[in-house]
Amino acid sequence: MIIGSVTQPYGDSNLQVLARTLEAVDYDHVDVAAAYVTLGGARDMLQMLEHSLRSRWLTARKRWVVSFDYCRSEPLAIKMLKSAPASHVRIHDGSRVVSQLGVPKTPFHPKAFLLHGGGGHSVFAGSGNLSRSGLNTGNEVGLLIGVTAQEPHPSILAHVKAVQKWYESIWQQADKLDPSLMDRYSGIFDSVPNRSDPVPTDDDVIEHSRQPSGLTPGQLRKLRVCSSLWIEAGKISRNLGKAVPGNQLMMKRLSRVFFGVPVLDVTPNSPLTVIEITFQSHTKSDCSLTFSDNTMDKLTLPLPGAGGPPAYDEKTLLFKRISAGKYKMVIGDEVQKRDWLRESKRVDAAWEMRGGRVWGVF
């Protein structure tokens, strides 16, 4: 018999229980049903599956039923799930919800993970969505139950099979995620009304901080939802030497949210994440984001003249999110800067830092 529990954040997390189960038994099918998926949740889930399934990662069938309800699922997160090996995505009542601009007739609210194959059959059900908070850090509970091929336990297997039957039913009823449906949802998600006032998700939790950022919860949600961030670089410090242009961009504290980092209270000089930045035809995959000792978020850019522009001083930079952890950088001229400012003002997301530098998202 297979049994386990989640008492997050005080005990094992959802991701830890799932990883341990996948590593202990040979499963070749992973079926997931969740109300919504965020980019951070998709990345954490897929990284766990790749590590835990090991040689089965490429061939194990993965199915996901998620929803468009209330525009909580992030389009890039859905695309990330679909792009995984042997992965298939369907949307609960997707066409109807899109036609109603994200409002469901009957909300889709399960959080279930079904694992089955030659080694056994298991069901894990709990309260956590496919979000970084739901999988790792939020207050969540869950129970795992299953059987192995060596110990089938008929009564337990009957209940597991009942949940599998339920999953097959919702899978058959859900809409296939074709390009047309994805484009229609992306249009709603990226619309001015949604970017102006995004619906909160579990990943928008803000813990108490000793260093107030000056950003409101609503502004932080815009950082998560919007796909482009632009900023006046100002004067860049000569971190590479007095005679060499610098490459460390100082941004307002918690700008990190745009780059997929949770709102956590960390000490100065703490590393936050590493991202990939593409500028023109050059890609640098190890651009570090750090909470600097000056209480600003510090992004290390591609080296000037070696993958980057000759210098960043007094330039206006735009970062466009391509996928989880991957961004395209553009150096804007005055016309582009005016366009970016106008787009940010449309969603009330143009701001000014204490030193006078202007920045925003859209």
RODOVO-284791 format. One record per residue (C-alpha): x, y, z. Coordinates in pm, 1 decimal, always signed. Example, Ala and Ser with C-alpha at 12.3 -4.5 7.8 and 13.67 -1.06 7.14 Angstrom:
2
x,y,z
+1230.0,-450.0,+780.0 .
+1367.0,-106.0,+714.0 .
This chain:
362
x,y,z
+0.0,+0.0,+0.0 .
+111.9,+355.8,-74.9 .
+11.5,+629.2,+165.5 .
+131.3,+979.8,+237.7 .
+21.9,+1321.7,+356.8 .
+91.0,+1689.6,+301.8 .
+85.4,+1939.4,+587.4 .
+242.2,+2231.3,+405.4 .
+429.5,+2441.5,+510.4 .
+488.3,+2262.3,+842.5 .
+562.0,+1919.3,+695.4 .
+614.0,+1772.2,+352.0 .
+508.9,+1987.9,+58.3 .
+291.1,+1877.5,-230.8 .
+593.1,+1867.6,-459.1 .
+799.7,+1663.0,-212.9 .
+529.1,+1398.1,-170.1 .
+476.8,+1369.3,-545.5 .
+850.7,+1345.8,-612.0 .
+903.4,+1076.1,-351.2 .
+613.0,+871.5,-488.2 .
+731.7,+895.8,-849.3 .
+1081.0,+787.2,-749.7 .
+958.9,+487.3,-548.6 .
+725.1,+326.8,-804.7 .
+743.9,+284.1,-1182.3 .
+465.8,+502.0,-1321.5 .
+433.5,+580.7,-1690.8 .
+117.8,+794.3,-1678.9 .
+72.7,+1125.3,-1494.1 .
-274.1,+1283.4,-1498.7 .
-336.1,+1620.8,-1333.1 .
-651.3,+1825.4,-1277.0 .
-616.0,+2173.7,-1129.0 .
-818.9,+2492.5,-1117.6 .
-536.4,+2703.7,-1259.5 .
-165.8,+2707.9,-1338.8 .
+91.8,+2985.3,-1297.2 .
+429.8,+3013.5,-1464.5 .
+615.7,+2944.9,-1140.8 .
+396.2,+2644.3,-1068.0 .
+440.8,+2498.0,-1415.8 .
+816.8,+2537.7,-1398.9 .
+844.8,+2376.2,-1054.4 .
+612.6,+2089.8,-1150.4 .
+790.5,+2007.5,-1475.8 .
+1134.6,+2028.4,-1317.0 .
+1019.8,+1785.3,-1048.3 .
+874.7,+1545.0,-1305.4 .
+1191.6,+1550.2,-1515.1 .
+1405.8,+1476.3,-1210.2 .
+1177.9,+1212.0,-1056.1 .
+1075.8,+1025.7,-1371.1 .
+1439.5,+1009.9,-1484.4 .
+1458.1,+791.1,-1797.8 .
+1076.8,+786.4,-1820.0 .
+1054.7,+1166.9,-1853.2 .
+1054.4,+1163.7,-2232.5 .
+801.8,+882.5,-2277.9 .
+569.3,+897.7,-1975.9 .
+229.9,+1030.2,-2085.6 .
+134.3,+1353.3,-1912.9 .
-219.5,+1492.3,-1924.2 .
-338.4,+1819.2,-1775.1 .
-692.1,+1948.0,-1732.2 .
-692.2,+2310.5,-1618.1 .
-932.9,+2600.6,-1656.0 .
-957.6,+2953.5,-1789.3 .
-1186.2,+3046.5,-1497.6 .
-1145.4,+3410.6,-1389.2 .
-827.9,+3445.8,-1602.8 .
-609.6,+3296.2,-1330.0 .
-420.5,+3052.0,-1553.8 .
-126.5,+3220.0,-1724.5 .
-104.4,+3155.7,-2101.4 .
+271.9,+3099.7,-2092.9 .
+224.7,+2845.2,-1813.3 .
-32.0,+2651.7,-2017.0 .
+199.1,+2656.2,-2319.6 .
+483.7,+2535.2,-2099.4 .
+280.8,+2232.2,-1988.2 .
+186.0,+2154.6,-2347.2 .
+546.0,+2177.0,-2470.0 .
+674.1,+1911.5,-2227.1 .
+752.6,+1568.8,-2379.2 .
+447.6,+1343.7,-2435.4 .
+227.2,+1612.2,-2279.6 .
-135.2,+1694.9,-2360.7 .
-351.9,+1980.5,-2228.0 .
-727.5,+2024.1,-2224.3 .
-937.7,+2305.5,-2082.3 .
-1250.3,+2248.8,-1875.3 .
-1542.1,+2413.9,-2057.5 .
-1283.3,+2629.8,-2231.1 .
-1487.4,+2755.3,-2526.1 .
-1778.0,+2863.2,-2310.0 .
-1558.5,+3033.4,-2050.1 .
-1377.0,+3225.9,-2324.3 .
-1709.9,+3334.2,-2470.2 .
-1800.0,+3471.7,-2125.5 .
-1465.0,+3652.9,-2087.0 .
-1339.4,+3419.2,-1815.9 .
-1656.1,+3367.6,-1611.2 .
-1747.8,+2997.2,-1569.9 .
-2094.1,+2847.6,-1550.5 .
-1965.0,+2591.9,-1299.4 .
-1621.4,+2664.6,-1148.5 .
-1353.7,+2399.7,-1203.5 .
-1185.4,+2351.3,-867.2 .
-1011.7,+2010.1,-831.0 .
-650.6,+1958.6,-728.8 .
-580.0,+1596.1,-812.8 .
-273.4,+1405.6,-929.9 .
-317.1,+1051.8,-1064.0 .
-15.9,+825.6,-1115.7 .
-46.5,+485.8,-1278.7 .
+144.6,+226.4,-1474.7 .
+296.7,-118.4,-1442.9 .
+429.6,-43.2,-1096.4 .
+98.4,+54.1,-941.1 .
-177.8,+311.4,-916.9 .
-196.8,+615.6,-687.3 .
-412.2,+921.4,-629.9 .
-296.2,+1235.7,-454.4 .
-565.5,+1492.6,-377.6 .
-539.1,+1809.4,-175.9 .
-589.3,+2183.3,-170.8 .
-291.4,+2311.5,-370.4 .
-317.8,+2442.8,-725.8 .
-44.0,+2434.0,-989.8 .
+110.4,+2749.1,-847.3 .
+446.5,+2794.5,-680.0 .
+270.3,+2866.9,-351.3 .
+29.5,+2575.6,-389.5 .
+306.4,+2327.6,-460.9 .
+568.9,+2450.4,-216.3 .
+500.7,+2712.5,+47.8 .
+132.2,+2790.8,+103.5 .
-88.1,+2648.0,+376.0 .
-209.2,+2328.4,+206.5 .
-314.1,+1976.9,+304.4 .
-340.6,+1660.6,+99.4 .
-357.6,+1282.2,+112.2 .
-191.4,+1020.5,-106.0 .
-323.4,+667.7,-137.1 .
-235.6,+390.4,-377.3 .
-134.7,+33.6,-441.6 .
+162.9,-140.5,-596.9 .
+161.2,-432.8,-837.8 .
+301.2,-652.8,-560.7 .
+34.3,-548.3,-307.4 .
-284.7,-467.3,-498.8 .
-522.2,-420.5,-196.5 .
-851.8,-463.4,-389.8 .
-1058.2,-227.8,-172.7 .
-806.8,+56.9,-205.5 .
-760.6,-11.7,-575.5 .
-1136.9,+18.4,-625.7 .
-1134.1,+373.2,-485.6 .
-828.6,+468.2,-691.0 .
-995.6,+331.3,-1004.0 .
-1306.8,+536.1,-924.2 .
-1099.3,+854.6,-930.7 .
-932.4,+741.5,-1252.4 .
-1278.2,+691.6,-1403.7 .
-1372.8,+1044.8,-1294.5 .
-1058.3,+1181.0,-1458.7 .
-1130.6,+1004.3,-1786.2 .
-1477.1,+1158.5,-1781.9 .
-1356.8,+1517.3,-1732.5 .
-1080.4,+1460.4,-1986.6 .
-1328.1,+1352.3,-2252.2 .
-1558.2,+1646.8,-2176.8 .
-1281.8,+1909.7,-2171.4 .
-1196.7,+2115.2,-2479.7 .
-879.9,+2036.3,-2670.9 .
-626.8,+2316.7,-2651.2 .
-594.4,+2409.9,-3016.8 .
-420.9,+2731.1,-3135.7 .
-753.2,+2909.7,-3186.2 .
-871.3,+2848.4,-2829.9 .
-530.9,+2944.0,-2689.9 .
-527.1,+3267.0,-2891.2 .
-876.8,+3361.1,-2777.9 .
-786.0,+3312.0,-2413.1 .
-453.7,+3494.3,-2450.3 .
-642.7,+3788.7,-2596.2 .
-864.7,+3807.0,-2287.7 .
-571.6,+3758.5,-2049.5 .
-371.3,+4033.2,-2222.3 .
-666.7,+4270.4,-2250.6 .
-653.7,+4613.5,-2092.4 .
-923.5,+4528.7,-1832.1 .
-736.2,+4218.5,-1710.8 .
-394.8,+4385.2,-1702.8 .
-544.9,+4687.6,-1527.4 .
-692.6,+4479.7,-1245.8 .
-562.6,+4119.6,-1246.3 .
-743.8,+3859.1,-1037.3 .
-517.9,+3744.2,-749.0 .
-366.6,+3395.4,-740.8 .
-189.0,+3202.9,-466.0 .
+141.4,+3331.8,-604.3 .
+41.9,+3690.9,-523.9 .
+78.2,+3640.9,-148.4 .
+284.0,+3917.3,+15.2 .
+455.5,+3845.6,+342.7 .
+528.1,+4119.1,+596.5 .
+850.5,+4299.3,+508.6 .
+1101.0,+4499.5,+707.2 .
+1181.9,+4692.3,+388.3 .
+864.4,+4839.0,+233.6 .
+887.1,+4847.5,-145.8 .
+635.4,+5120.5,-211.6 .
+453.9,+4883.7,-450.6 .
+93.0,+4796.8,-375.2 .
-49.5,+4443.2,-403.9 .
-228.4,+4553.7,-720.5 .
+94.3,+4680.2,-875.6 .
+270.4,+4354.1,-791.6 .
-6.2,+4159.0,-965.9 .
+51.9,+4371.4,-1276.0 .
+420.1,+4278.4,-1264.4 .
+317.4,+3911.3,-1275.3 .
+52.0,+3942.2,-1545.5 .
+213.5,+4188.8,-1786.9 .
+459.3,+4047.6,-2040.0 .
+683.0,+4353.4,-2088.4 .
+881.0,+4566.4,-1842.3 .
+1068.9,+4879.2,-1946.3 .
+1295.1,+5101.5,-1739.6 .
+1522.1,+5403.2,-1771.4 .
+1866.0,+5265.8,-1685.3 .
+2008.9,+5597.2,-1566.6 .
+2377.0,+5604.6,-1479.0 .
+2518.6,+5251.5,-1451.6 .
+2793.0,+5196.0,-1192.4 .
+3137.0,+5098.2,-1327.4 .
+3131.7,+4751.1,-1175.6 .
+3358.9,+4609.8,-1450.2 .
+3633.6,+4868.7,-1406.5 .
+3665.4,+5246.9,-1416.3 .
+3730.9,+5257.5,-1791.1 .
+3465.6,+5000.4,-1885.9 .
+3085.8,+5054.3,-1907.1 .
+2898.2,+4870.4,-1633.0 .
+2628.9,+4603.7,-1664.8 .
+2439.7,+4609.0,-1334.3 .
+2088.5,+4752.2,-1367.0 .
+1935.8,+4879.1,-1044.0 .
+1557.8,+4838.0,-1025.6 .
+1294.5,+4910.8,-765.6 .
+1270.6,+4650.0,-492.7 .
+1028.2,+4368.5,-584.4 .
+1066.2,+4431.9,-956.4 .
+1179.5,+4069.7,-922.3 .
+813.5,+3963.5,-941.4 .
+816.7,+4033.1,-1316.2 .
+1109.0,+3791.4,-1344.9 .
+924.7,+3510.5,-1167.3 .
+1058.3,+3555.6,-814.0 .
+811.7,+3530.7,-521.6 .
+756.7,+3823.9,-287.5 .
+982.7,+3708.8,-4.9 .
+1159.5,+3910.5,+262.4 .
+1529.3,+3839.0,+201.0 .
+1845.6,+3993.1,+341.7 .
+2064.5,+4228.6,+134.2 .
+2300.9,+4062.5,-115.2 .
+2073.8,+3757.6,-139.8 .
+2064.4,+3587.3,-481.5 .
+1709.8,+3579.0,-622.1 .
+1725.9,+3391.6,-952.6 .
+1919.1,+3346.3,-1275.0 .
+1751.7,+3429.6,-1606.3 .
+1827.9,+3409.5,-1976.6 .
+1842.1,+3734.7,-2174.2 .
+1856.3,+3754.9,-2552.9 .
+1971.0,+4080.0,-2712.6 .
+1956.8,+4083.6,-3091.4 .
+2126.0,+3754.5,-3191.3 .
+2315.2,+3700.7,-2865.9 .
+2184.4,+3501.9,-2568.2 .
+2329.3,+3504.9,-2217.3 .
+2183.8,+3230.0,-1999.7 .
+2333.2,+3325.0,-1662.0 .
+2210.3,+3678.0,-1589.9 .
+2180.4,+3699.4,-1212.8 .
+1913.8,+3888.0,-1019.5 .
+2012.9,+3987.6,-665.7 .
+1864.9,+4188.3,-381.0 .
+2141.2,+4444.6,-347.2 .
+2273.6,+4597.9,-26.1 .
+2120.9,+4929.0,-140.1 .
+1775.8,+4760.2,-105.9 .
+1720.1,+4755.5,-482.2 .
+1683.3,+4457.3,-714.6 .
+2004.1,+4429.7,-919.4 .
+1998.6,+4261.6,-1261.3 .
+2327.4,+4167.3,-1427.9 .
+2294.5,+4234.9,-1802.2 .
+2487.4,+4090.5,-2099.9 .
+2836.4,+4240.2,-2112.2 .
+2859.9,+4571.1,-2301.7 .
+3014.8,+4512.0,-2642.5 .
+3021.8,+4133.5,-2590.9 .
+2664.5,+4025.6,-2645.6 .
+2520.7,+4353.6,-2522.7 .
+2513.3,+4711.3,-2657.5 .
+2825.5,+4930.4,-2630.6 .
+2688.6,+5076.4,-2304.5 .
+2368.2,+5085.3,-2098.6 .
+2409.0,+5431.6,-1945.3 .
+2104.3,+5657.6,-1992.2 .
+1935.8,+5400.3,-2216.8 .
+1575.7,+5281.9,-2188.4 .
+1557.8,+4902.2,-2173.7 .
+1261.2,+4674.9,-2237.2 .
+1239.9,+4312.8,-2125.6 .
+976.8,+4091.6,-2287.7 .
+892.5,+3760.7,-2120.5 .
+923.6,+3475.3,-2372.0 .
+880.6,+3181.5,-2133.6 .
+971.0,+3093.7,-1775.8 .
+1310.4,+3246.8,-1704.8 .
+1367.5,+3363.5,-2064.3 .
+1350.2,+3726.5,-2179.5 .
+1417.2,+3932.3,-2489.6 .
+1587.2,+4270.3,-2431.2 .
+1539.9,+4575.7,-2652.1 .
+1717.6,+4912.3,-2632.9 .
+1449.2,+5168.6,-2710.0 .
+1474.3,+5495.0,-2898.0 .
+1263.5,+5799.6,-2808.8 .
+971.3,+5688.2,-3025.3 .
+966.9,+5340.6,-2869.7 .
+996.7,+5486.7,-2521.8 .
+689.5,+5704.1,-2581.8 .
+502.3,+5398.7,-2711.3 .
+596.7,+5194.5,-2403.9 .
+495.1,+5475.0,-2169.6 .
+160.4,+5507.1,-2347.4 .
+97.5,+5131.2,-2323.9 .
+178.9,+5132.7,-1951.2 .
-50.2,+5427.9,-1886.4 .
-337.0,+5236.9,-2052.3 .
-319.7,+4984.0,-1766.4 .
-217.5,+5236.8,-1497.7 .
+128.0,+5079.9,-1472.1 .
+373.9,+5365.2,-1535.4 .
+574.9,+5462.4,-1227.6 .
+863.7,+5680.6,-1116.0 .
+1139.4,+5582.6,-875.1 .
+1263.8,+5805.3,-597.3 .
+1562.2,+5919.9,-804.4 .
+1338.6,+6021.2,-1095.4 .
+1385.0,+5724.8,-1328.5 .
+1062.5,+5618.5,-1500.4 .
+959.8,+5257.4,-1555.2 .
+651.7,+5049.0,-1614.1 .
+491.8,+4731.0,-1740.8 .
+232.2,+4649.9,-2004.2 .
